[in-house]
Amino acid sequence: MQEYFKNKTVLTLLAHPDDETLGCGGTLHRASSEGAKIYCYFPIKRVANDCYKAIKILGIQPVHFGKWNDQVLDTYPLKDLSIWFNEAIERVEPDIIILHHYNCTNQDHRICYQAGIIATRDSDATIITCEVPSSTGYLKPVGFEPNFYIAFPLDSMTAKIEAMNCYKTEVKKAPNPRSSNQLVNLMELRGGECNQQFAEGFMLIRGVQ
């Protein structure tokens, strides 16, 4: 497996603490192990104790929280959030930006996608959208068809499950999509789609080499 993330900077612009683990935890762990710089920005203000434990497992250090309330991002001016995201992009200068999928059930996710697309207009970063189990999939037709995969080894898969277990109020029992069993099943499914053991699927919005 080539060191895809070596000397790269990754920025996640995702709504809530736990979205980074659910949507791209294995990817972030692999990126960290390859020496990438990883920055997570969450517009939602939440108690962050669980998040700090999870991102430590994934190998992430800088994490930033915004001022917006949970589950009501659609009641705020979109411009304000896009400006906050744009400031993060200018500060971090990422090579890869991870956003929510535009067709998520969760309205906060959809607003973050819209703000992220506005904020990345002048960026030359590669932009991909992730799937968040229990959010990306219920709004039919789903529209999430992975065309970009990031594979990772067993230790990254294990780290994702361990990190998710830090979110005591968010992790669920099987057969919920957020359960450990189903998360492993999804990583195996996406791995099989790209001839690897474990992977996470993304949709490539814009790629720059």
N, C-alpha and C positions, 0 to 999 in steps of 0.2 A: 504494500500500500504506500503510494508516494506521499510525501509530506506536502499536501496541498495547501496547508495553512501556514507553512513556515514563512516568517517575516511579514505576515498579514495582520490586519486589524479588523476585527469583527464587531459590528454594532447591532444590537437588537433593539427595536422600537416596538415593544409589545405592551399590551394594556396592563396586565396584572402580574404580580409575583406568583409564580407557578407556571405561567405561560411559557417562560423560557425553558423550563424543564420538560413540560409536556410536548412542546412544539419542536424543540431542537436541543434537548439536553445531551443526547449522545454526540451530536455534532459539536456542541460547545466543549464537551469534555475532550474529544479528539483534538479540537483546535488548540485547547490549552496545552495538551500533552505535546503538541508540535511547536509550542512556543509562541502561539499567536497572542496578541493583545485583544482582550474581550471586554466590551463595555455594554452594560444593560441599563436601559432607560425605561422606567415605568411611569406613566403620567398619573396613575392612580395612587393616592396616598393611603397606605395600609400599615398596620403593625407589621414590622419587617423581620421579627426574630426568626421565623421559619425560613424566610428568604435568605437571610445571611448564612444559615446552616446549609441550605441547599446549594447556594452558589460556591461555597467553600469546597463542597464535594466535587462540583463540576470544574473547579479550578479558576473561578472568576473572582476578581477583586473589586474593581470599580462598579458600583451600582448606584443609580440615582433615581429618586422619586419626585414626582410632580405634586401639584396642588389640587388636582381634580378629584371629585368624589366618585365612588364606585357605582357602576351600572347606570350612570346618567351622563356619560360623555356627550351624548347627542343633544343635551340641553345647553351646552357651552358653544361659543363661537368656534368654528373649525379653524379659523385663522390663528387663534391663540395657540392651539395645540400644534399646528404646523410650524409656527414660529419657534416653539420650544424644541421640536424635533430638529428644525433647521440649525438652531444654535448648537445642538448636540453633534450634528454632522460636521459643522464647521470646527468644533472643538476637537473632535476625535479624528477626523479625516480617515474614515473607514475604507477598506478595500471591499468589504462585503457587508450588506445591510439586510437584516432579516425582519420582515414584516408579517402581520397576520394575512391570512387569505381573505380576499374581498367578500366571499360569500359565507362567512361565519354566521352562525345563529346569534352569537352574542353581539349586541349592538356596540359595546365598547370596542370590540375587535374590529368591527367594520369602520368605525370612526377613526381608529388608529391607522388602519390601512389607507383611508382617504387622506388623512393628514400626512402620513408617511410618503405617499405618492407626490403630494404637493411639495413637501420638504426636500425631496430628492431630485427635483427637476434639474438643478444645476450640479448635481453630484456625478462623478464618473465611476462610482462604486457599482459592483455587481449587486443586483437587487433580487432577492428570492422571498417567496412567501411560504410559511410553514403551515402545517395542519395541527390543530389543537384537539385531541380526542375529546369527544362529548360536545364540542362546539362546531368544528368543521365536519359537517356530515349530515346534520339534521335539517338544514334548510335545503329543500329539494327544488330543482335538481342541484346537486352538490356543486358541480363545476370544478372540483379539485381533482385534477388529473396530473400527477407528478411527472415532470419532464426533466428533473434535476435531482440526483440522488447523492447523498453523502453516506458512505459506508464507514463502519468503525468496528473495532475489535470488541471482544467479550468484556474487557474492563470498562469500556465506555458505556456499554449496555447496562452493566451492573451499576455503574455510577449514576446513570439516569434513574434507575429504580430506587436506589438509595436516596438520591436527592428528592425524588417525589414523595418518599415516605416521610420527609421532614415536614411536609405540608399536612399536618394532622387533620385539619378540617376539610381538606380538598381531596385527599386520596380516598378512593372508594373500594368496596368489595366487589369481587367478580359476581356477575358478568359485566359490570359497569366499565365503559371504555377507559376510565381512569384507574382501574385496578391494575395491580402489578402484572397479573396474568395477561390481560388484554394489551397492556403496553408492550410487553415482550412479544406477543403475537403480532402486533402491528410492526414492530421493528424487524421481525422475521419475514413478514409479508413484504415489506419494502425492500428488505435485503434480497429476497428471492426475485423481485422484479428487476434487480440490477445484477443478479448472479453473485451476490455476496451473502454472508451469514446474517449480518445485521445492518440496517441502514435506516435513515429517515428520508422521506420524500418531500420535495419542495416543488414549487412552480417558479420557473425562471421568468422574471418580469423584464429584466435587462441584464445582459452579460457583457462585461468589458474585459478584454485580455491585454 
